[in-house]
Amino acid sequence: MTSKRLVLIGGGHAHLGVLDTLARTRPAGPEVVIVSPGRWQYYSGMLPGWMMGQYDLRACRIDLDAVTARAGVRLVDDTAVALDAARRRVMLGSGAEVDYDVLSLDVGSETDVSALAGAGAQLLPVKPLGEFTQRWRSLGAPARGAELARLVVVGGGAGGVEMAIAAACVFSATHASTRVTLVAGAEGVLPDHSAPVRRMALRALSRAAIEVLARRAVGTQGGLVLDSGKFIPAEIVIAASGARAAGWLRSSGLELDEGGFVAVNAFHQSLSHPEVFAAGDVCTRADRSVSRSGVHAVKTGPVLAHNVLAALRGGELQPYTPRPWSLYLLVSGPRSAIASWGPWAVEGAWVRRWKHRIDSRFVERFRAGAHRL
Ligand SMILES: Cc1cc2nc3c(=O)[nH]c(=O)nc-3n(C[C@H](O)[C@H](O)[C@H](O)COP(=O)(O)OP(=O)(O)OC[C@H]3O[C@@H](n4cnc5c(N)ncnc54)[C@H](O)[C@@H]3O)c2cc1C
């Protein structure tokens, strides 16, 4: 009898949890394949610190080559470009095809740049993170600060606030004349967080001399046009402007939500195809609202691991039940961070040290020899 095949698409936070379980349990039977474009999985939590020169890039990424080797999983260096859920087949960028018995998707989301494309070569989407790091360096952004009149970050969520603060910290040290503007959208800064967190974030942005505009923006040659009609010139526009689902899911046959994200139940199982699972930013829970965040993607990992193996063996599935509040630690300055937990908020240098410990421990867990979450 041929063994069953589990195919994981994407090496995102939830799939790291699946790989961790496989490394610890080494289940006999299934062949497990993971498809990922390259061996590095970048950790977004450490990106602001990297921009500020506090981390080497190598400290902010996980080596999927090593993690998959420990887990006994075959790493295919490729990108999924199409999925035929009816035929249980994934098409890859190289032209190869992979059939599966059980499929799990953890490909994250794309930065939604639809309104900003007019900014052309000045546009720097924060995702994919690997490309962002390369472009930030190749633009020579920090070094070029002296000739950089204005950098604009678009996006009022955690990513946008952290990017703006990191960029402003970089320039304030060397090129005080560079202006940093955050275009936060009509709802302003951190609309999904409590009022105290929003107040702390606004104070941190003000300390960093960042101009905050609660406006929508459209990209145009040389910068952005706000919904007020005002033109904002910018040499660099960092887009942290919300999540967009990968376009190739549209033709997959999977049930999607109105935004094109994979619709899943409490088991993170597709509503239309029970042999397909999805976790992290790529999915939307049909039974409850779960925010798109690294926190939830990480916490779904062990449940997802249980469920994909149960689906292969015919076992019972487990639900992922998020806690009412999640802890977010947001960079608010070169040496400070804000902790946000439901209505509770606190800021300080000790929060930043706490964030550093949590972030670096997460990445370290996947280094050679370690495979325990
Ligand atoms: C600057 C910044 C700061 C953030 N800060 C926080 C924070 O403080 N707390 C928090 O909870 N969240 C934060 N987030 C959000 C968090 O990064 C995401 O929610 C999280 O990364 C989602 O994880 P994921 O597992 O869904 O996907 P990802 O971590 O994005 O991983 C997806 C993986 O899939 C791969 N992939 C993509 N497409 C394909 C394909 N077609 N085929 C194969 N592989 C593919 C990618 O290469 C990537 O490795 C932040 C985001 C940014 C940008």
The ligand as an SDF file (V2000), in Angstrom:
LIG
                    3D

 53 58  0  0  0  0  0  0  0  0999 V2000
    6.2620   44.9440   10.2930 C   0  0  0  0  0  0  0  0  0  0  0  0
    5.2630   43.9680   10.8180 C   0  0  0  0  0  0  0  0  0  0  0  0
    5.0780   43.8690   12.1620 C   0  0  0  0  0  0  0  0  0  0  0  0
    4.1550   42.9660   12.6780 C   0  0  0  0  0  0  0  0  0  0  0  0
    4.0350   42.8610   14.0220 N   0  0  0  0  0  0  0  0  0  0  0  0
    3.2040   41.9520   14.5330 C   0  0  0  0  0  0  0  0  0  0  0  0
    3.1020   41.7970   15.9480 C   0  0  0  0  0  0  0  0  0  0  0  0
    3.7410   42.5130   16.7130 O   0  0  0  0  0  0  0  0  0  0  0  0
    2.2840   40.8240   16.4240 N   0  0  0  0  0  0  0  0  0  0  0  0
    1.5630   40.0130   15.5830 C   0  0  0  0  0  0  0  0  0  0  0  0
    0.8640   39.1300   16.0780 O   0  0  0  0  0  0  0  0  0  0  0  0
    1.6020   40.1580   14.2550 N   0  0  0  0  0  0  0  0  0  0  0  0
    2.4100   41.0950   13.7020 C   0  0  0  0  0  0  0  0  0  0  0  0
    2.4840   41.2480   12.3540 N   0  0  0  0  0  0  0  0  0  0  0  0
    1.6390   40.4000   11.4870 C   0  0  0  0  0  0  0  0  0  0  0  0
    2.2900   39.0580   11.2760 C   0  0  0  0  0  0  0  0  0  0  0  0
    3.5490   39.2160   10.6650 O   0  0  0  0  0  0  0  0  0  0  0  0
    1.4380   38.1790   10.3620 C   0  0  0  0  0  0  0  0  0  0  0  0
    0.1240   38.1490   10.8190 O   0  0  0  0  0  0  0  0  0  0  0  0
    2.0160   36.7730   10.3550 C   0  0  0  0  0  0  0  0  0  0  0  0
    3.2860   36.7840    9.7350 O   0  0  0  0  0  0  0  0  0  0  0  0
    1.1310   35.8180    9.6120 C   0  0  0  0  0  0  0  0  0  0  0  0
    1.7300   34.5630    9.6700 O   0  0  0  0  0  0  0  0  0  0  0  0
    1.4140   33.4610    8.5950 P   0  0  0  0  0  0  0  0  0  0  0  0
    1.8640   32.1900    9.1630 O   0  0  0  0  0  0  0  0  0  0  0  0
    0.0040   33.5630    8.1560 O   0  0  0  0  0  0  0  0  0  0  0  0
    2.2650   33.8650    7.3090 O   0  0  0  0  0  0  0  0  0  0  0  0
    3.7420   34.3640    7.1210 P   0  0  0  0  0  0  0  0  0  0  0  0
    4.4850   34.4470    8.3870 O   0  0  0  0  0  0  0  0  0  0  0  0
    3.6240   35.5650    6.2760 O   0  0  0  0  0  0  0  0  0  0  0  0
    4.4090   33.2010    6.2780 O   0  0  0  0  0  0  0  0  0  0  0  0
    3.9220   32.8150    5.0280 C   0  0  0  0  0  0  0  0  0  0  0  0
    4.9830   32.0420    4.2960 C   0  0  0  0  0  0  0  0  0  0  0  0
    4.4270   31.4910    3.1220 O   0  0  0  0  0  0  0  0  0  0  0  0
    5.3100   31.6650    2.0440 C   0  0  0  0  0  0  0  0  0  0  0  0
    4.5140   31.7490    0.8220 N   0  0  0  0  0  0  0  0  0  0  0  0
    3.7840   32.7850    0.3900 C   0  0  0  0  0  0  0  0  0  0  0  0
    3.1950   32.4850   -0.7780 N   0  0  0  0  0  0  0  0  0  0  0  0
    3.5540   31.2300   -1.0860 C   0  0  0  0  0  0  0  0  0  0  0  0
    3.2620   30.3560   -2.1720 C   0  0  0  0  0  0  0  0  0  0  0  0
    2.4540   30.7250   -3.1890 N   0  0  0  0  0  0  0  0  0  0  0  0
    3.8170   29.1240   -2.1900 N   0  0  0  0  0  0  0  0  0  0  0  0
    4.6290   28.7170   -1.1670 C   0  0  0  0  0  0  0  0  0  0  0  0
    4.9320   29.4950   -0.1070 N   0  0  0  0  0  0  0  0  0  0  0  0
    4.3980   30.7450   -0.0650 C   0  0  0  0  0  0  0  0  0  0  0  0
    6.0480   32.9440    2.3420 C   0  0  0  0  0  0  0  0  0  0  0  0
    7.3140   32.9350    1.7030 O   0  0  0  0  0  0  0  0  0  0  0  0
    6.1620   32.9100    3.8490 C   0  0  0  0  0  0  0  0  0  0  0  0
    7.3650   32.2970    4.2180 O   0  0  0  0  0  0  0  0  0  0  0  0
    3.3800   42.1560   11.8030 C   0  0  0  0  0  0  0  0  0  0  0  0
    3.5470   42.2830   10.4210 C   0  0  0  0  0  0  0  0  0  0  0  0
    4.4770   43.1800    9.9310 C   0  0  0  0  0  0  0  0  0  0  0  0
    4.6350   43.2850    8.4380 C   0  0  0  0  0  0  0  0  0  0  0  0
  1  2  1  0
  2  3  1  0
  2 52  2  0
  3  4  2  0
  4  5  1  0
  4 50  1  0
  5  6  2  0
  6  7  1  0
  6 13  1  0
  7  8  2  0
  7  9  1  0
  9 10  1  0
 10 11  2  0
 10 12  1  0
 12 13  2  0
 13 14  1  0
 14 15  1  0
 14 50  1  0
 15 16  1  0
 16 17  1  0
 16 18  1  0
 18 19  1  0
 18 20  1  0
 20 21  1  0
 20 22  1  0
 22 23  1  0
 23 24  1  0
 24 25  2  0
 24 26  1  0
 24 27  1  0
 27 28  1  0
 28 29  2  0
 28 30  1  0
 28 31  1  0
 31 32  1  0
 32 33  1  0
 33 34  1  0
 33 48  1  0
 34 35  1  0
 35 36  1  0
 35 46  1  0
 36 37  1  0
 36 45  1  0
 37 38  2  0
 38 39  1  0
 39 40  1  0
 39 45  2  0
 40 41  1  0
 40 42  2  0
 42 43  1  0
 43 44  2  0
 44 45  1  0
 46 47  1  0
 46 48  1  0
 48 49  1  0
 50 51  2  0
 51 52  1  0
 52 53  1  0
M  END
$$$$
